[in-house]
């Protein structure tokens, strides 16, 4: 069963199970959204980069951190993944 990992500020990971609606050859449907398998690893890499950037921003005291955090969340939302990842 697919899972969603939530990365917490301390580096801990919280895991939630997801219901898989359909799985066949080259596409996976999770919660009604279809993702071609060849794009899944690219999305994972993109998510890792966004999370790394977010962690770097949290460690850098600057007035722009709030805006940069919102930009990271917007990029995750564009990937359709913001509901599965939360920054606390």
C-alpha positions as CSV (number, residue, x, y, z in Angstrom):
1,X,0.0,0.0,0.0
2,X,1.4,3.4,-0.9
3,X,2.4,5.8,1.8
4,X,3.0,9.5,2.3
5,X,5.9,10.6,4.4
6,X,5.7,13.8,6.3
7,X,9.1,15.3,7.2
8,X,9.0,17.0,10.5
9,X,11.3,19.9,11.5
10,X,13.5,17.7,13.7
11,X,14.1,15.4,10.7
12,X,11.7,12.7,11.9
13,X,9.4,11.2,9.3
14,X,5.7,10.5,9.9
15,X,4.1,7.9,7.5
16,X,0.5,7.7,6.4
17,X,-1.0,4.9,4.3
18,X,-2.9,5.9,1.1
19,X,-5.6,4.0,-0.7
20,X,-4.6,2.9,-4.2
21,X,-7.5,3.1,-6.6
22,X,-5.8,1.4,-9.6
23,X,-2.4,0.1,-10.7
24,X,-1.6,-1.0,-14.2
25,X,1.5,-1.2,-16.4
26,X,2.6,2.4,-16.9
27,X,0.3,4.4,-14.8
28,X,-0.6,4.4,-11.1
29,X,-3.8,6.0,-9.8
30,X,-3.6,7.3,-6.2
31,X,-6.7,9.0,-4.8
32,X,-8.0,9.6,-8.3
33,X,-4.8,11.2,-9.7
34,X,-2.9,9.4,-12.4
35,X,0.9,9.6,-12.5
36,X,3.0,8.0,-15.3
37,X,5.6,5.8,-13.6
38,X,8.5,7.3,-15.5
39,X,7.7,10.7,-13.9
40,X,7.5,9.4,-10.3
41,X,11.3,9.3,-9.8
42,X,11.6,12.8,-11.3
43,X,8.9,14.1,-8.9
44,X,10.7,12.4,-5.9
45,X,13.9,14.2,-6.8
46,X,12.1,17.5,-7.2
47,X,10.4,17.1,-3.8
48,X,13.7,16.2,-2.2
49,X,15.2,19.4,-3.6
50,X,12.3,21.5,-2.4
51,X,12.5,20.0,1.1
52,X,16.3,20.6,1.2
53,X,15.8,24.2,0.2
54,X,13.0,24.6,2.8
55,X,15.3,23.2,5.6
56,X,18.1,25.5,4.5
57,X,15.7,28.5,4.6
58,X,14.6,27.5,8.1
59,X,18.2,27.5,9.3
60,X,19.0,30.9,7.7
61,X,17.6,33.8,9.7
62,X,16.2,36.2,7.1
63,X,13.1,38.3,6.6
64,X,12.4,36.6,3.3
65,X,12.0,33.1,4.8
66,X,8.2,33.3,5.0
67,X,8.0,34.2,1.3
68,X,10.5,31.5,0.3
69,X,8.5,29.0,2.4
70,X,5.3,29.9,0.5
71,X,7.2,29.6,-2.8
72,X,8.3,26.0,-1.8
73,X,4.7,25.1,-0.9
74,X,3.4,26.5,-4.2
75,X,5.9,24.4,-6.1
76,X,4.7,21.3,-4.2
77,X,1.1,22.2,-4.9
78,X,1.9,22.5,-8.6
79,X,3.1,18.9,-8.5
80,X,-0.2,18.0,-6.8
81,X,1.7,16.8,-3.7
82,X,1.2,19.6,-1.1
83,X,-1.5,17.6,0.7
84,X,0.9,14.8,1.4
85,X,3.8,16.8,2.7
86,X,3.6,19.2,5.6
87,X,6.2,21.3,7.2
88,X,5.8,21.8,10.9
